[in-house]
Amino acid sequence: MPTNQPIVLLRERDGGRYLPIWIGAAEAAAITYAQQGVVPPRPLTHDLMRDLLTVLGHELTEVRIVALKDSVFHAALIIDGKNEVSSRASDAIALALRTGAKVLVEPAILDEAAIVVSSEEDDEVEKFKEFLDHVSAEDFEGPSPEGEPGDRPDRPDLPDRPE
């Protein structure tokens, strides 16, 4: 984002709305690690929480985004389908990613804070995500003195880069 603050975008499963949740850098790192399957040498806080639930014989059933107060999202961890623990939305999402729990948002919160993305914009977002999955920092170095953009046989859509 232009403000350089990380954001999580939750997408409505059966619709075109997205819920933007601004989060801190540490929470963004925890979410990214879980998405990428990074296993740190020692457990991070969310890994510890997951491990504690498992050792104690409990399961994180789902995560619910339950309130929006003063532009801050509040969540609840639902443990064993009945016990509710208050949580920050970012922590709840990071834990859900580690446990495979569902992330649900109260309909009223979606109505209040979600943004609508047209199918054309959604296609552009998907194309951009795909581009990011296949690009590296070296791809932005520009063409080599001998070559022009498109001289890379492995990726003709990218400029040539020194090896």
Backbone bond lengths (Angstrom), bond angles and torsions (degrees), N, CA, C in turn:
res aa  C-N    CA-C-N  psi(-1)  N-CA   C-N-CA  omega(-1)  CA-C   N-CA-C  phi
1 M - - - 1.451 - - 1.530 109.08 -
2 P 1.340 117.76 155.29 1.459 120.57 179.87 1.525 113.38 -55.95
3 T 1.325 117.37 -30.92 1.461 120.34 -179.60 1.517 111.89 -80.51
4 N 1.329 116.63 -2.92 1.455 123.52 -178.79 1.521 112.40 64.90
5 Q 1.320 117.20 22.23 1.459 121.71 176.13 1.526 108.13 -101.91
6 P 1.341 117.47 129.26 1.465 119.87 -178.30 1.531 111.88 -62.83
7 I 1.311 114.38 153.44 1.456 120.99 -179.61 1.527 108.59 -139.31
8 V 1.317 115.77 142.06 1.454 122.49 171.23 1.519 106.51 -105.07
9 L 1.317 116.35 133.73 1.456 120.75 175.52 1.518 107.82 -112.26
10 L 1.313 116.43 112.76 1.457 120.81 174.60 1.522 107.17 -92.33
11 R 1.326 116.74 128.62 1.463 120.70 -178.69 1.515 110.07 -101.44
12 E 1.304 115.15 133.96 1.454 121.65 176.47 1.533 108.43 -63.67
13 R 1.319 116.09 130.00 1.457 120.30 -175.41 1.526 112.34 -61.34
14 D 1.310 117.78 -48.41 1.462 121.62 -176.20 1.522 111.36 -114.38
15 G 1.313 116.52 50.69 1.456 120.15 -179.53 1.513 110.20 -173.42
16 G 1.318 115.95 -176.04 1.456 121.00 -176.81 1.502 114.24 -108.39
17 R 1.332 117.41 18.23 1.466 119.00 -177.97 1.527 110.51 -95.84
18 Y 1.323 113.57 148.29 1.463 122.12 175.29 1.519 108.21 -124.04
19 L 1.319 115.92 141.97 1.453 120.95 176.67 1.526 108.32 -107.97
20 P 1.344 118.39 109.37 1.465 120.45 178.63 1.533 110.35 -84.01
21 I 1.323 115.27 127.82 1.466 121.17 178.39 1.525 107.35 -125.19
22 W 1.340 115.99 113.21 1.459 120.33 177.68 1.525 108.17 -76.87
23 I 1.334 115.56 135.14 1.464 120.96 -176.16 1.520 109.97 -133.40
24 G 1.311 115.86 170.23 1.455 121.49 177.84 1.526 111.76 -82.37
25 A 1.321 115.43 166.16 1.470 121.04 -177.98 1.531 111.93 -63.30
26 A 1.325 117.35 -41.19 1.470 119.95 -179.34 1.531 110.68 -64.79
27 E 1.320 116.36 -40.76 1.464 120.11 179.28 1.525 110.16 -67.94
28 A 1.333 116.45 -37.67 1.466 120.41 177.52 1.525 110.20 -62.12
29 A 1.334 116.42 -41.36 1.462 119.91 178.29 1.528 110.65 -64.05
30 A 1.319 117.46 -42.15 1.465 120.93 179.55 1.525 111.16 -62.92
31 I 1.322 116.98 -40.19 1.466 121.07 178.85 1.524 110.13 -68.76
32 T 1.328 116.77 -44.00 1.462 120.94 -179.99 1.523 111.10 -62.46
33 Y 1.331 117.64 -43.81 1.465 120.45 177.84 1.528 110.53 -56.49
34 A 1.321 116.48 -45.10 1.466 119.93 -179.32 1.523 111.00 -64.79
35 Q 1.320 117.66 -41.83 1.465 121.09 179.85 1.527 111.37 -64.18
36 Q 1.321 116.99 -35.70 1.457 121.32 -176.21 1.527 112.86 -92.91
37 G 1.329 116.97 -1.46 1.459 119.86 179.22 1.522 114.33 71.43
38 V 1.322 117.09 23.61 1.465 121.40 179.32 1.522 109.07 -71.68
39 V 1.329 115.69 128.87 1.460 120.55 177.19 1.528 107.41 -110.74
40 P 1.341 116.55 108.94 1.465 119.02 -178.96 1.532 110.51 -71.17
41 P 1.332 117.02 159.20 1.470 119.45 -179.56 1.533 113.19 -61.79
42 R 1.314 116.31 -29.95 1.467 121.99 175.17 1.513 106.86 -129.41
43 P 1.328 117.98 147.84 1.467 119.76 -175.44 1.531 112.51 -62.97
44 L 1.323 114.26 136.84 1.455 120.34 170.47 1.526 107.98 -80.06
45 T 1.308 117.25 171.62 1.467 121.43 -175.43 1.521 112.40 -54.19
46 H 1.328 117.51 -44.04 1.467 120.10 -177.70 1.531 111.37 -70.51
47 D 1.331 116.37 -31.95 1.467 119.94 174.72 1.530 109.45 -66.66
48 L 1.327 115.97 -41.25 1.459 121.35 177.66 1.529 110.87 -61.27
49 M 1.329 116.54 -43.93 1.467 120.10 178.61 1.529 110.82 -61.36
50 R 1.326 116.94 -44.32 1.462 121.24 177.46 1.529 110.75 -59.48
51 D 1.327 115.54 -46.17 1.467 120.57 -178.43 1.526 111.35 -64.75
52 L 1.333 117.34 -39.66 1.466 120.77 177.25 1.525 111.47 -62.08
53 L 1.328 116.53 -44.89 1.464 119.66 177.61 1.530 110.55 -57.62
54 T 1.319 116.30 -45.50 1.464 121.15 -178.11 1.526 111.66 -63.95
55 V 1.325 116.71 -49.08 1.467 121.03 -177.96 1.531 111.17 -62.75
56 L 1.325 116.71 -34.83 1.463 120.38 -179.77 1.529 112.63 -84.26
57 G 1.335 116.74 0.77 1.457 120.60 176.21 1.516 114.57 78.50
58 H 1.331 117.30 29.08 1.458 120.85 -179.86 1.521 110.21 -117.44
59 E 1.331 115.16 165.44 1.460 120.98 -178.67 1.523 109.81 -134.01
60 L 1.318 115.41 134.89 1.458 119.78 171.15 1.521 106.06 -78.56
61 T 1.311 116.37 106.76 1.458 122.17 -175.62 1.515 111.17 -75.80
62 E 1.321 115.88 -46.53 1.460 120.20 179.49 1.510 109.92 -161.88
63 V 1.312 114.15 166.83 1.452 123.53 175.72 1.520 106.00 -119.99
64 R 1.304 116.17 136.94 1.468 120.61 178.67 1.523 109.58 -124.31
65 I 1.314 115.53 131.13 1.459 120.54 169.62 1.521 103.73 -87.59
66 V 1.343 115.95 111.29 1.466 120.41 -166.47 1.525 115.46 -108.55
67 A 1.333 117.69 -17.42 1.463 118.38 -176.21 1.522 110.14 -156.16
68 L 1.314 113.93 155.56 1.456 122.85 172.73 1.522 106.14 -131.93
69 K 1.340 115.05 108.56 1.461 120.58 -177.80 1.523 109.24 -126.08
70 D 1.312 117.02 124.25 1.458 122.18 -179.95 1.529 111.53 51.69
71 S 1.327 116.77 44.20 1.467 124.77 178.94 1.536 113.66 66.61
72 V 1.317 117.71 18.50 1.467 122.23 178.33 1.526 108.22 -117.88
73 F 1.345 115.33 128.10 1.453 120.47 178.30 1.523 110.43 -84.05
74 H 1.304 115.45 137.96 1.455 122.53 177.86 1.529 108.10 -116.22
75 A 1.320 116.01 143.40 1.463 120.41 -176.87 1.517 110.28 -128.96
76 A 1.317 113.65 169.56 1.465 121.16 174.51 1.520 108.18 -135.13
77 L 1.324 114.84 135.71 1.461 121.22 172.55 1.517 106.49 -91.29
78 I 1.317 117.65 126.93 1.457 121.58 177.59 1.522 107.23 -103.04
79 I 1.321 115.41 113.59 1.460 121.72 -175.72 1.521 108.72 -107.41
80 D 1.329 114.41 130.47 1.461 122.12 -179.22 1.525 112.31 57.34
81 G 1.313 117.43 26.39 1.453 122.13 176.51 1.508 115.84 73.92
82 K 1.347 117.85 1.37 1.469 118.28 -175.87 1.519 114.48 -143.36
83 N 1.296 118.74 -29.51 1.463 121.04 -177.98 1.525 109.85 -90.11
84 E 1.332 115.72 132.21 1.454 121.28 -176.10 1.522 110.02 -114.84
85 V 1.343 115.60 130.51 1.460 121.90 178.40 1.521 107.78 -124.93
86 S 1.325 116.81 127.91 1.451 122.16 179.38 1.530 110.30 -66.08
87 S 1.339 115.90 144.55 1.459 120.18 -176.23 1.521 110.25 -153.77
88 R 1.320 115.44 158.42 1.459 119.63 167.60 1.520 106.68 -73.11
89 A 1.309 117.47 147.48 1.465 121.17 -178.87 1.529 111.29 -59.15
90 S 1.319 117.20 -43.14 1.467 120.29 -177.99 1.525 111.64 -63.77
91 D 1.323 117.70 -41.52 1.465 120.33 178.07 1.531 110.76 -65.98
92 A 1.328 116.14 -40.18 1.455 120.50 179.63 1.528 110.55 -62.52
93 I 1.325 117.36 -42.25 1.461 121.52 179.39 1.528 110.61 -66.25
94 A 1.326 117.10 -43.24 1.466 120.70 178.85 1.525 110.89 -60.86
95 L 1.320 117.54 -40.23 1.461 121.32 179.03 1.528 110.90 -71.21
96 A 1.319 117.12 -40.03 1.471 120.86 178.26 1.528 110.87 -60.13
97 L 1.321 116.83 -40.68 1.460 120.11 179.04 1.528 111.65 -62.92
98 R 1.320 116.86 -33.62 1.459 120.87 -179.39 1.526 113.39 -78.67
99 T 1.305 116.55 -22.66 1.467 119.95 -175.34 1.529 113.16 -110.04
100 G 1.305 116.83 -11.09 1.463 119.84 -177.01 1.516 113.47 79.90
101 A 1.320 117.15 14.67 1.466 121.05 -179.99 1.528 110.81 -73.03
102 K 1.326 115.92 151.62 1.462 121.67 176.25 1.522 109.87 -70.38
103 V 1.333 115.66 149.77 1.456 121.68 172.49 1.523 106.70 -114.91
104 L 1.325 115.96 117.89 1.464 122.05 -178.54 1.520 109.37 -116.40
105 V 1.329 115.47 150.77 1.461 120.99 178.26 1.518 107.88 -126.58
106 E 1.324 115.78 133.07 1.466 120.27 177.05 1.532 109.15 -57.29
107 P 1.329 118.19 134.60 1.467 120.76 -179.00 1.533 113.90 -54.60
108 A 1.309 117.50 -37.57 1.466 120.22 -179.67 1.529 111.23 -63.72
109 I 1.322 117.28 -32.79 1.462 120.62 178.92 1.518 109.89 -71.43
110 L 1.323 116.71 -40.85 1.464 119.52 175.25 1.519 110.51 -60.75
111 D 1.319 116.21 -43.69 1.462 120.18 179.32 1.524 111.58 -60.75
112 E 1.318 116.50 -36.39 1.463 121.13 -176.47 1.528 113.46 -81.96
113 A 1.333 117.29 -41.11 1.464 119.30 -166.77 1.526 115.68 -118.74
114 A 1.313 118.38 -9.99 1.464 119.56 -176.82 1.518 110.99 -73.79
115 I 1.312 114.41 153.77 1.453 120.59 174.16 1.526 107.48 -110.87
116 V 1.319 115.95 147.63 1.460 121.10 179.97 1.516 108.25 -97.02
117 V 1.315 115.09 131.05 1.455 121.05 178.12 1.518 107.28 -116.99
118 S 1.320 116.17 125.39 1.462 119.73 179.74 1.520 109.44 -68.31
119 S 1.316 116.76 162.79 1.468 120.18 -178.88 1.528 110.67 -62.94
120 E 1.345 117.76 -32.99 1.459 120.12 176.80 1.523 110.73 -65.78
121 E 1.330 116.52 -43.57 1.465 120.05 178.08 1.521 110.45 -66.17
122 D 1.341 116.67 -37.91 1.457 121.18 178.32 1.520 110.37 -62.28
123 D 1.345 116.87 -40.70 1.464 120.89 176.88 1.522 110.53 -62.30
124 E 1.331 116.82 -40.74 1.461 120.42 178.65 1.527 111.26 -64.68
125 V 1.326 116.56 -40.51 1.471 120.54 177.38 1.519 109.57 -60.96
126 E 1.331 117.68 -44.76 1.468 121.31 179.71 1.522 111.14 -63.93
127 K 1.330 117.69 -41.09 1.463 120.88 178.01 1.525 110.31 -62.92
128 F 1.329 116.46 -41.02 1.456 119.95 179.85 1.534 110.72 -65.97
129 K 1.341 116.88 -41.35 1.470 120.27 177.32 1.529 110.22 -60.63
130 E 1.329 116.78 -43.16 1.463 120.78 179.18 1.525 110.55 -62.74
131 F 1.328 116.29 -42.63 1.462 120.74 177.03 1.529 110.14 -58.21
132 L 1.336 117.19 -46.84 1.461 121.25 -179.08 1.518 111.95 -62.83
133 D 1.323 117.49 -31.65 1.462 121.04 179.13 1.525 112.17 -67.44
134 H 1.332 117.25 -21.06 1.460 120.28 -174.02 1.524 114.10 -118.18
135 V 1.300 117.73 11.22 1.454 120.50 -176.90 1.528 109.56 -114.32
136 S 1.320 115.98 150.93 1.468 120.61 175.84 1.520 108.68 -128.27
137 A 1.311 116.62 168.60 1.466 121.16 -177.86 1.526 111.07 -59.63
138 E 1.334 117.02 -34.47 1.457 120.68 -179.11 1.519 112.08 -63.88
139 D 1.327 117.38 -24.64 1.456 120.86 -179.50 1.525 112.53 -66.08
140 F 1.323 117.71 -13.72 1.448 121.03 -177.87 1.522 112.67 -103.28
141 E 1.324 117.28 9.52 1.456 120.53 -179.42 1.521 112.26 -75.78
142 G 1.310 118.21 -17.44 1.459 121.48 -179.92 1.510 111.31 94.08
143 P 1.349 116.73 176.44 1.456 120.27 -177.08 1.519 111.41 -72.31
144 S 1.328 115.42 153.03 1.458 119.83 174.56 1.521 107.93 -74.97
145 P 1.338 118.46 163.10 1.463 120.05 -178.69 1.526 112.63 -57.17
146 E 1.351 117.47 -31.43 1.458 120.15 -177.43 1.516 112.98 -85.04
147 G 1.311 117.94 -18.15 1.452 119.50 -170.77 1.510 113.48 -118.05
148 E 1.285 114.04 171.70 1.450 122.95 176.74 1.519 108.18 -121.26
149 P 1.341 117.91 162.42 1.459 118.59 175.20 1.528 110.09 -53.03
150 G 1.304 115.55 138.91 1.458 120.91 -179.83 1.513 112.51 95.19
151 D 1.350 118.33 -0.47 1.455 120.83 -179.42 1.526 113.26 -82.64
152 R 1.309 118.16 1.30 1.465 120.60 179.40 1.515 108.58 -87.03
153 P 1.334 118.39 113.05 1.460 119.48 -178.64 1.519 113.29 -64.78
154 D 1.354 117.57 -29.27 1.467 119.98 -179.19 1.518 111.78 -76.59
155 R 1.330 117.94 -27.73 1.475 122.94 -179.49 1.523 108.44 -143.88
156 P 1.333 118.59 81.94 1.464 119.68 -177.18 1.526 113.65 -62.82
157 D 1.338 117.62 -15.32 1.446 119.75 179.04 1.521 113.58 -81.89
158 L 1.373 116.49 -7.19 1.463 121.15 -178.10 1.522 110.73 -113.84
159 P 1.339 117.04 154.13 1.453 119.82 177.50 1.523 111.14 -65.57
160 D 1.329 115.72 155.76 1.451 120.98 175.42 1.517 108.26 -63.73
161 R 1.324 116.56 147.37 1.462 120.36 178.09 1.519 109.39 -135.12
162 P 1.334 116.86 148.25 1.462 118.49 177.54 1.525 109.79 -68.26
163 E 1.307 116.07 144.00 1.482 121.04 179.81 1.500 110.20 -90.25
